[in-house]
Structures are given as structure tokens and as C-alpha cells.
Amino acid sequence: MTDEPGEGRALTTIEGSRVGIVGGSIAGCAAAIALRRAGCEVTVYERSTSELQDRGFGIAIPVPLREELVAAGYIDADMPVHTCAERICFVRDPAVPSGQRKICHHPFQAALNNWGVLWRTLRARIPDGIYRDGSTVVELVDEADGVTVVTGTGRQRYDIVVGADGYRAMSRARVDPSATPTYADYVLWRGTYPESLLEGRTPPELERGLVWIGLPRGHGVCYLIPDPAPGRRRVNWGVYGTVPSRHRFDTPTSLPPGSVSDELFDVLLRSLGDFPPYWAEVVRRTPRPAMSVQPVYDSTISSYTAGSLLVIGDAATVTRPHTGAGATKALQDALALEHACGHSETWPQALAAYDQARRPVGNDLVALGRKLGRAQVEHPPTWARMTPEVFREWMYAGTFTIAPYES
């Protein structure tokens, strides 16, 4: 399509354009929904086959965002969540019979989700014919009129390509070569298992909300999430802490369930000595094949777009999990992309609007995550000396986020 002389419009219009999306996780699926609504012909490339639906770790979405996603049709109103009303903070205290002391509790409104359930909900909105699983993108080639996506089986040119390929994204380097995720020198252990494996009745703290546990060099979180099986729930936990210096993780990586080494598993077990007894047992009950280790990284970015390429979710900025801004940020990026397309006539206009809306937010979240990491893992206070009054003062000094965790 060309412009009429004198109209002064860019050559690339949005409706009817062909868009390739690299990555079919939450960010990629949400981008596909947004762009199909903008009238684009979308193709999603996902290197995995079926394991995405089996991921079951927890994510917390702010209630207003969940309501916005329901109203916009991204998720169903009846998609199962566990409603969180408060956060309860404990430290280990051998001087009391329960072995734990509450140092704070405060309102904490969030919808606690199962990653796999959320992904399935988004994926169900994308026709099978445009979702190419088992398709690995090996290269992106800039063209004068778009970007060519190269896979192991062929190549295809698109007017626009969306990089939704996660924290190890090849697309990020094409947008900003200096945006490389940096290891924060600590990790997040994660685990999940059916609620039925808990001993006795589920504690009221988990029924009401999220439990937070202060450790000498880190902290733990525990909450309930829906199970993929209707009407059932899972226990979901995360523990932040340091590991021996020989484990540097300078190259972005993760240790998925079933691949955690004996040494890293032992580091986790030793840290449980600083937990209140009940919550230590909650972690110990996790089947070892259900545990994973996520080295913590972060990275800012100078732009969310370059030429005919844009990035979304963790393929853009990488934030530390303290901010709860992994899947949440990806969903907000998709909403912003849909809005930018709906209020623009051409791709250059839409890309500029998208970058202006999301780049400052993404970079601010990285800065927040670094601040929270310093305060809660790298240089934390002595939690055991905290009283409720001192903890609340510390929290409202900006060293403790009330945004949802993701773990």
C-alpha cells in the first residue's frame, strides 16, 4: 500500500499487516490477542511443544489489572484464582511455643494465579492454525520493508516482528545490544505441590493471603494457587537467598524442576533452619522433582522498539521477582500495545506510542527491584529484632513493596 502524494503519512499501515511473534508464552499469547484485535495477520512461533501447559508456579496479579483483563476479554471472569486479602510476616522465635513471631500484617489485595492456568486461558483465544509450537526461531533478518523470521525449517518475511522470547531473548539484542541481563548474586528457589500434601488443615494464614518469612540473608514467601484440576489448590512457595560464590550464573539461565543439583538443594535445606518450624516443614514436603532454582537477573533497555521490531515482557526489561512484574508486566505491555495500535494510523506512530508508554515503566520496575533486593536480600535488617512498629516504619520507608510477588 502506498500513500497518495501530499498526505504525509508513513507507508506501513496497521490493519492487514503481517506480524510474526517470537515466543508463545504469556507475553507472546497476550501480544497475539492484542494484534489480532488490531486487524493484523498474526503467526506465533513457540519452540516448546506441550510443556508450557505443565508449568504450575504461582503469580500474583493486582486486582484492578485482573478486572481490566476480564473487561478487555483477555481472560475469563471465572478463571480460577485464590483471593489474597493480606500479607502476614513472620520470623523464627524459639522463645515462643509455635517457634514463630508475627512482626507485621497488612492489607494485600491480589489475585493469586497458577501460571499454567493463565497461559491456557490466553492460549485458548489463539487459533491453532497460527500458533506454531515446536518451531525454534534461529535468526531475525532486517529487511527494507520488514523483518524475516528464520526457523530450522524455513523463513518468512513480516511487516512487524514482536520479540516475546523471554529473559534470554535474541530479539532484545536486536533492539538494544547493550541490554544484557546481569546476575544479582542470589537466587530464588521455588516449589509447588498439591494442597492435600500439607499436614492437617490448611493454616488460616494461607486461606487469607500470603505468608512472608524473614531470613538472615533473604526471605521466603508462601501462598495458595489454583490447581489445574477444577476445585483443587496447590501450595506455592519461594525462598530468596545466596549460594556459594562458585555458582556465578553470569550467563542467563534457570534450573527447571528436576535439574537442581545436590549442592544447591543442600543450601536450601540449611536455610530452613532459620524458618519457623511449621513453614520449614511446608517447604520440606515439596517433592524434590517439583523444585527449581531461578538465578535472579535484571536489565534496563534504551527502547522497546527498533525499526520493524518491538519487544514485550521479559524480552524487554528484566526485573527481579520481588516486584511481581514478570507476567504482570507482559500483560500490561500487551494492553498498551493494543491501545497504541487502536489510536494510531500507522506502525511508526504505534511503535512510538508503545515505547513511550512502556519503556519508562519497565525501567522504573528494574530500579525498584534493585532497591528491594538490596533491602531484603543483600543488606537486610535483622528481622528477629523487628517489632511490628519498627517493621511498619521500615516498610513504609520504601524498602518493602506492597506489589504482588511472583514466585
C-alpha positions as a printed Julia matrix, in Angstrom:
407×3 Matrix{Float64}:
   0.0     0.0    0.0
   1.33    3.47  -0.85
   0.33    6.94   0.24
  -1.28    9.48  -2.01
   1.07   12.41  -2.71
   0.85   15.13  -0.1
  -0.84   13.08   2.61
   2.4    12.86   4.6
   1.57    9.5    6.14
   4.01    6.66   6.74
   3.85    3.78   4.3
   3.08    1.0    6.78
  -0.48    0.73   7.99
  -1.52   -1.49  10.89
  -4.72   -3.19   9.77
  -3.95   -6.05   7.4
  -0.24   -6.11   8.19
   1.54   -9.41   8.75
   3.09   -9.84  12.2
   5.37  -12.6   13.46
   5.62  -13.2   17.22
   8.72  -14.93  18.55
   7.65  -16.81  21.68
   4.3   -18.27  22.63
   4.4   -17.93  26.4
   2.21  -15.48  28.34
   3.76  -12.43  26.66
   3.5   -13.91  23.18
  -0.09  -15.06  23.6
  -1.15  -11.71  25.04
   0.57   -9.9   22.15
  -1.21  -12.14  19.67
  -4.58  -11.28  21.21
  -3.79   -7.55  21.09
  -2.59   -7.58  17.48
  -5.39   -9.75  16.12
  -7.79   -7.18  17.56
  -5.87   -4.51  15.68
  -6.62   -6.36  12.44
  -3.2    -7.93  11.94
  -2.49  -11.34  10.43
  -0.52  -12.98  13.24
   1.77  -16.0   13.4
   3.22  -17.19  16.74
   6.47  -19.19  16.88
   6.99  -21.23  20.07
  10.0   -23.51  20.42
   8.37  -25.74  23.08
   5.73  -28.31  22.31
   3.48  -29.13  25.25
   5.4   -28.35  28.43
   4.1   -24.78  28.73
   0.77  -26.05  29.94
   2.52  -28.04  32.67
   4.15  -25.05  34.35
   2.44  -24.54  37.66
   4.26  -21.9   39.7
   2.35  -19.0   41.16
   1.93  -15.44  40.01
   0.02  -12.65  41.73
  -1.91  -10.13  39.67
  -3.23   -6.89  41.19
  -7.0    -6.95  41.43
  -7.51   -3.84  39.23
  -5.37   -5.37  36.47
  -7.31   -8.64  36.63
 -10.56   -6.68  36.31
  -9.14   -4.78  33.34
  -8.08   -8.02  31.65
 -11.53   -9.53  32.18
 -13.25   -6.41  30.83
 -10.92   -6.41  27.81
 -11.61  -10.09  27.13
  -8.07  -11.38  27.67
  -9.13  -13.73  30.46
 -12.4   -15.22  31.66
 -14.18  -13.84  34.7
 -14.45  -17.38  36.08
 -10.78  -18.25  35.6
  -9.84  -19.76  38.98
  -7.75  -17.64  41.34
  -7.08  -17.67  45.06
  -8.09  -14.34  46.56
  -5.45  -12.74  48.75
  -6.55  -10.17  51.33
  -3.46   -9.65  53.49
   0.24  -10.37  53.92
   1.42  -11.85  57.22
   5.11  -11.53  58.12
   6.85  -13.98  60.48
  10.3   -14.58  61.9
  11.62  -17.62  63.7
  11.48  -17.24  67.51
  12.42  -20.31  69.61
  11.22  -18.49  72.73
   7.54  -18.93  71.85
   5.75  -22.31  71.71
   4.94  -22.07  67.99
   8.52  -21.14  67.14
   7.34  -18.09  65.19
   6.57  -14.46  65.92
   4.42  -12.18  63.79
   6.22   -8.92  63.03
   3.65   -7.4   60.71
   0.45   -7.95  58.8
  -1.22   -5.53  56.42
  -3.82   -5.45  53.64
  -2.59   -7.07  50.43
  -5.15   -7.34  47.67
  -4.18   -9.66  44.82
  -5.5   -12.47  42.65
  -3.14  -15.44  43.09
  -2.86  -17.41  39.86
  -1.38  -20.61  38.51
   0.99  -19.77  35.63
  -0.17  -22.75  33.59
  -3.86  -21.98  34.07
  -3.33  -18.36  32.99
  -1.33  -19.45  29.94
  -4.06  -21.9   28.88
  -6.67  -19.17  29.21
  -4.71  -16.88  26.9
  -3.75  -19.68  24.52
  -7.4   -20.68  24.08
  -8.01  -17.32  22.41
  -5.48  -18.01  19.65
  -6.45  -20.25  16.7
  -4.33  -23.4   16.46
  -3.55  -22.64  12.85
  -1.47  -19.57  13.7
   0.3   -21.0   16.78
   3.33  -22.96  15.6
   4.68  -24.9   18.58
   7.91  -26.84  18.22
   9.2   -24.05  15.94
  12.53  -22.53  17.0
  13.49  -19.13  15.62
  17.22  -19.11  14.89
  17.63  -15.66  13.34
  15.89  -12.36  12.67
  16.94  -10.59   9.47
  16.18   -6.9    8.98
  14.72   -6.06   5.58
  13.95   -2.71   3.96
  10.24   -3.39   4.38
  10.07   -5.57   7.49
  11.82   -8.44   9.27
  12.39  -12.02   8.12
  11.95  -14.76  10.71
  14.27  -17.72  10.11
  13.47  -21.09  11.66
  15.03  -24.51  11.3
  12.59  -25.32   8.52
  12.28  -22.1    6.54
  11.98  -18.33   6.52
   9.11  -15.85   6.35
   9.01  -12.07   5.99
   6.74   -9.97   8.21
   5.85   -6.29   8.29
   6.41   -6.28  12.06
   8.01   -8.79  14.42
   7.32   -8.96  18.16
  10.06  -10.33  20.4
   8.33  -12.24  23.2
  11.17  -14.7   23.73
  11.75  -14.13  27.45
  14.71  -13.06  29.56
  17.22  -14.81  27.25
  15.73  -13.1   24.2
  17.6   -12.83  20.92
  15.2   -10.04  20.0
  16.4    -7.79  22.85
  19.91   -7.68  21.41
  18.48   -6.51  18.07
  16.68   -3.62  19.78
  19.42   -2.68  22.27
  22.71   -4.61  22.11
  23.8    -3.18  25.48
  20.74   -4.54  27.31
  22.23   -7.7   28.81
  20.7    -9.29  31.94
  23.11   -9.09  34.89
  23.21  -11.68  37.68
  22.27  -10.22  41.07
  24.38  -12.71  43.09
  21.43  -14.52  44.62
  18.74  -16.97  43.57
  15.1   -17.82  44.08
  14.27  -21.42  44.99
  10.71  -22.31  44.01
   8.36  -25.18  44.63
   4.73  -26.21  44.38
   2.65  -29.25  45.3
  -0.99  -30.23  45.9
  -2.6   -28.77  49.0
  -3.52  -32.32  50.06
   0.16  -32.95  50.95
   0.01  -30.45  53.82
  -0.14  -31.97  57.28
  -3.52  -31.37  58.87
  -5.76  -28.47  57.96
  -4.57  -25.64  55.77
  -3.44  -22.81  58.1
  -5.7   -19.75  58.2
  -2.83  -17.51  57.11
  -2.79  -19.24  53.73
  -6.57  -19.11  53.48
  -6.46  -15.33  53.95
  -3.41  -14.38  51.99
   0.35  -14.53  51.58
   2.89  -15.52  54.23
   6.27  -13.75  54.24
   9.23  -15.04  56.32
  12.33  -13.03  57.2
  15.7   -14.82  56.93
  19.24  -13.62  57.8
  20.13  -13.17  54.11
  16.88  -13.3   52.25
  13.24  -14.16  52.79
  10.56  -16.66  51.89
   7.01  -16.42  50.62
   4.2   -18.96  50.63
   0.66  -18.83  49.27
  -2.08  -20.9   47.66
  -2.81  -21.02  43.94
  -5.43  -22.89  41.91
  -4.58  -26.37  40.69
  -5.26  -27.14  37.02
  -7.79  -29.69  38.27
 -11.06  -27.82  38.95
 -11.82  -27.17  42.61
  -8.33  -28.04  43.87
  -5.49  -25.87  45.11
  -1.71  -26.01  45.33
   0.83  -24.75  47.84
   3.31  -22.4   46.18
   6.49  -21.12  47.85
   9.66  -19.21  47.03
  12.87  -18.67  49.02
  15.38  -15.93  48.17
  18.97  -16.42  49.25
  22.64  -16.5   48.34
  24.58  -19.51  47.06
  28.32  -20.35  47.09
  30.39  -17.93  45.01
  31.41  -20.67  42.58
  27.81  -20.6   41.31
  28.0   -17.35  39.36
  25.23  -17.82  36.76
  26.67  -14.96  34.69
  25.03  -16.37  31.55
  21.23  -16.07  31.84
  19.9   -19.47  32.77
  17.47  -21.3   35.05
  17.4   -24.7   36.68
  13.94  -26.13  35.97
  12.24  -28.8   38.08
  14.26  -31.98  38.12
  17.63  -30.32  37.44
  18.55  -28.81  40.83
  21.96  -30.08  41.96
  22.56  -31.79  45.3
  24.68  -28.85  46.43
  22.04  -26.23  45.71
  19.38  -28.44  47.27
  21.51  -28.71  50.43
  21.91  -24.91  50.57
  18.12  -24.62  50.61
  17.79  -27.28  53.33
  20.33  -25.47  55.53
  18.42  -22.22  55.16
  15.33  -23.92  56.56
  16.99  -23.81  59.99
  16.16  -20.08  60.01
  12.47  -20.72  59.23
   9.71  -21.06  61.8
   9.24  -24.84  62.18
   5.83  -25.04  60.5
   6.91  -23.16  57.36
  10.16  -25.09  57.15
   8.08  -28.26  57.03
   5.89  -26.75  54.29
   8.99  -26.4   52.11
  10.36  -29.85  53.04
   7.14  -31.52  51.92
   7.79  -30.48  48.33
   8.74  -33.44  46.14
  12.27  -32.71  45.01
  11.42  -33.08  41.28
   8.97  -30.18  41.79
  11.69  -27.76  42.96
  13.52  -25.3   40.72
  16.17  -22.61  41.09
  15.86  -19.24  39.36
  19.05  -17.15  39.38
  17.96  -13.53  39.73
  18.81  -11.12  36.9
  17.84   -7.64  35.79
  18.36   -5.33  32.85
  17.11   -1.96  31.64
  16.65   -1.12  27.96
  17.03    2.05  25.89
  14.0     1.4   23.68
  11.15   -1.09  23.32
  11.31   -0.78  19.52
  13.82   -0.65  16.67
  12.8    -0.43  13.03
  10.1    -3.04  12.45
  10.83   -4.92  15.68
   9.3    -4.47  19.13
   9.84   -6.34  22.39
   7.4    -7.27  25.12
   7.54   -8.73  28.63
  10.89  -10.15  29.76
  12.27   -9.76  26.24
  12.27   -6.02  27.01
  13.26   -5.19  30.58
  14.18   -7.95  33.02
  13.01   -7.21  36.55
  13.8    -9.02  39.78
  10.91  -11.19  41.01
  10.45   -9.0   44.14
   8.39   -6.61  42.03
   5.94   -9.27  40.86
   6.39   -7.82  37.39
   7.07  -10.78  35.13
   3.76  -11.99  33.74
   2.06   -8.87  35.08
   4.35   -6.58  33.08
   3.83   -8.69  29.96
   0.06   -8.38  30.25
   0.29   -4.64  30.78
   2.61   -4.38  27.78
   0.01   -6.17  25.65
  -2.77   -3.86  26.79
  -0.57   -0.86  25.97
   0.25   -2.3   22.55
  -3.43   -2.78  21.75
  -4.14    0.79  22.86
  -1.27    2.16  20.76
  -2.48    0.32  17.67
  -6.06    1.41  18.24
  -5.07    5.07  18.44
  -2.59    5.13  15.55
  -2.96    5.03  11.8
   0.5     3.68  11.01
   3.08    1.4   12.61
   5.64    4.17  13.19
   3.03    6.05  15.21
   2.01    2.93  17.13
   5.57    1.88  17.88
   6.45    5.35  19.17
   3.37    5.4   21.4
   4.08    1.89  22.72
   7.69    2.74  23.55
   6.69    5.97  25.27
   4.08    4.16  27.36
   6.09    1.12  28.46
   9.84    1.87  28.43
   9.76    4.26  31.43
   7.58    1.83  33.38
   9.81   -1.13  32.62
  12.99    0.68  33.58
  11.42    2.05  36.77
  10.46   -1.5   37.77
  14.07   -2.61  37.3
  15.2     0.19  39.64
  12.53   -0.81  42.17
  13.6    -4.45  42.03
  17.22   -3.5   42.72
  16.17   -1.42  45.71
  14.05   -4.24  47.09
  16.83   -6.75  46.51
  19.3    -4.65  48.47
  16.84   -4.19  51.32
  15.52   -7.74  51.58
  18.39   -9.99  50.44
  21.73   -8.24  50.0
  21.66   -5.94  53.06
  18.57   -6.81  55.09
  17.91   -5.66  58.65
  17.97   -8.15  61.49
  14.41   -9.39  61.12
  14.4   -11.12  64.51
  14.83   -7.76  66.25
  11.87   -6.26  64.44
   8.77   -5.26  66.35
   5.52   -4.59  64.47
   6.07   -0.84  64.89
   9.68   -0.92  63.64
   8.77   -3.21  60.73
   5.93   -0.97  59.64
   8.2     2.08  59.75
  10.81    0.22  57.7
   8.18   -0.97  55.24
   6.74    2.46  54.57
  10.24    3.9   54.12
  10.05    2.22  50.72
  12.13   -0.87  51.41
   9.26   -3.34  51.24
   6.93   -3.47  48.31
   3.2    -3.96  48.59
   3.09   -5.04  44.96
   2.35   -8.73  44.37
   5.17  -11.21  44.46
   5.79  -13.66  41.71
   7.48  -16.93  42.57
